[in-house]
Each structure stands twice: as C-alpha cells, then as structure tokens.
Amino acid sequence: MAAAEEPKPKKPKVEAPRALSENILFGMGNPLLDITAVVDKDFLDKYSLKANDQILAEDKHKELFNELVKKFKVEYHAGGSTQNSMKVAQWMIQKPQKAATFFGCIGIDKFGEILKKKSAEAHVDAHYYEQNEQPTGTCAACITGGNRSLVANLAAANCYKKEKHLDIEKNWMLVEKARVYYIAEAATFAREQGFETEDIKEIARKTQALPKMNLKRQRVVVFTQGSDDTIMATESEVTAFAVLDQDQKEIVDTNGAGDAFVGGFLSQLVSEKPLTECIRAGHYAANVIIKRTGCTFPEKPDFH
C-alpha cells in the first residue's frame, strides 16, 4: 500500500497593500503663498520687524510683500499649515499624483496665480475658491543670517465660503472620493475642553475618550512636542515614541516640522499601515524638513 503523501504546508496569506487612488486624502485650511528672501537690516527696520519672529501682518505691513518681490530675489512655495501637510503627504506617496486634495480660498490676483502653479508643481490637486474681496494670503519669510522673520497676511485665506465652493457638486464629489480627511488646528484644545491638566499624556487620554458620533471606528489621538516624545492615545493605551536623533548643527528651520509630521503620518494612514508605521513616517518627514529652509523637500523620499 502506497504511503500517503504528506499535505503540503499552506503558504501564509499575504494581503496586498491597498491600492492608492487620486483624491484619496482630503485637506482643507488656510492657503498662503510663502515668499522667502534674504533681506537687509534696513528692510527689517522699515517694517519694525525683529530678526527672529512670527507675527500677523498689520496695516503698516501692507506694502511689505510687493516690496519684497521688487527689491530682493525671492522663492515662492505653496504654504499654510494644512496645505504644507498635503504637499508632504503627496511627496511621501509619490504615485499616483493628485492623491492629496486641498480646498481653501485665494484672491484673483498675481499671487493667487503663482500659488496655483506651485501647488500643481507639488502634484497636489488643489481646488481654490477664488474671490476678489481680499488678496491671496501670503507669508513673507525675511532671512538675515541664520534668522527668519515671518510675517503672515491671512487675507483671502479667511474668506472661504462653503456654499459657494464646498457645496458645488463637482467639489463635493472630491470630498466623497477621499478615505482620510485632515482639517485641524488644536493649539489651545485642552484649555477649551476644560481638562485642567498640562500633562500631555493625560490630555491625550482625555481627548481620546471624548464623545464620538461614529462608533464604528475608534478615535486615535497623536500629539507632537517638537524634540520631545510623540504621544499616541488609543482606546486601550497611551504610548510615547521617541523622535529621531538629530545633530543640532544640521537643523536649519523647525517651522514646518509639525506640518511635515502630519503629512508623513497621513501618507501611511491612507494605505492603512499600522499606526506605529504612520508615526515613523511622520518622524522621518519632519526630520527631512528641519534640515531645509521652509517646508521644502528633495525630489524623492528615502523612507523604507
């Protein structure tokens, strides 16, 4: 009697990574055109600017932006916190282009045209509500030596009208195409919620436990703290993740680090990667951006 063949071991089932599509990630916020230039002390003095500062533009700064362009060699970048995060996420994703969608408001003017061009160069699918009551929002980065004086004029960025843009069918279709949404500003969140604690882990735990409409998916809370640990709170635990070691001499500009972290994190979240991998990608992206001026990056990421 022939011996029975031993059954062949079954190969483990490997799930294919979820295919990414255009408009899978949606962001909405205040778009700004970043205008960067190396300036002289006379320029800072004329507009009462400190060498290293961040301020909102006042009436006395109205001519600053046009004068900056006329007097100095400038670089333009699509900016504003959420738009920066969409740019970084798209850079991390690479293909397909236009995986990241962005909505915001700009003016019908020269700076608005430049902003549209710059977001297209970043392969972000930006759809702006364009109006002529306010000019396109701008952020001047006036560089002297190793210092940067930032002057932001939100202008049109504050003029978004949901009924004139978001509610239009072709725009709402882009919202519905997305799997992940990012609309965030959470600076004074704990105080507004009355948490009465400054312990970041406790704030994360309390935020995670806030009431939630969609009970099918648990809330995940992530707080970054610059060079200190990143904190993540899930339903079951609060975890701290150390950021990447960084030689202080290599740090050029930390202003875009938080935006870059969000972009890196979202780039993996849309592929349904584990949250630990999302945080690793966020740390990687932030680490790249702080070695460069502004929220800029090399042609391709080196993230594995």
Number of C-alpha atoms within 10 A of each C-alpha: 3 4 5 6 6 6 6 6 6 6 6 6 6 6 6 6 9 10 8 16 17 17 24 21 28 24 23 21 20 22 31 31 27 25 24 24 20 16 19 14 13 10 15 17 11 11 14 11 19 16 19 13 13 17 13 11 18 11 6 10 16 12 10 17 17 10 11 20 16 10 11 13 12 17 12 18 22 26 27 24 22 27 27 27 29 35 31 32 30 26 25 23 23 17 13 15 18 23 25 33 26 27 24 27 28 34 22 17 14 10 21 23 14 16 25 18 16 18 22 16 13 20 21 25 25 25 19 21 20 22 17 12 12 18 22 29 25 27 26 25 26 26 20 16 9 9 16 24 18 23 23 21 22 22 20 26 23 17 21 20 14 11 8 10 19 20 12 11 10 10 13 12 13 20 21 11 15 19 15 18 16 17 9 11 10 8 8 8 12 17 12 10 12 8 14 11 11 10 9 15 19 15 22 21 20 15 20 22 16 9 9 11 6 8 8 7 8 12 16 16 18 20 17 21 11 12 13 12 15 20 21 22 23 18 12 8 9 17 15 15 15 12 20 14 8 12 8 8 7 10 15 15 17 18 18 21 26 23 25 32 27 27 31 30 28 29 28 22 20 22 17 14 15 10 16 14 15 23 25 20 26 29 24 22 28 26 20 19 26 23 21 17 18 22 28 19 18 10 8 10 15 10 10 6
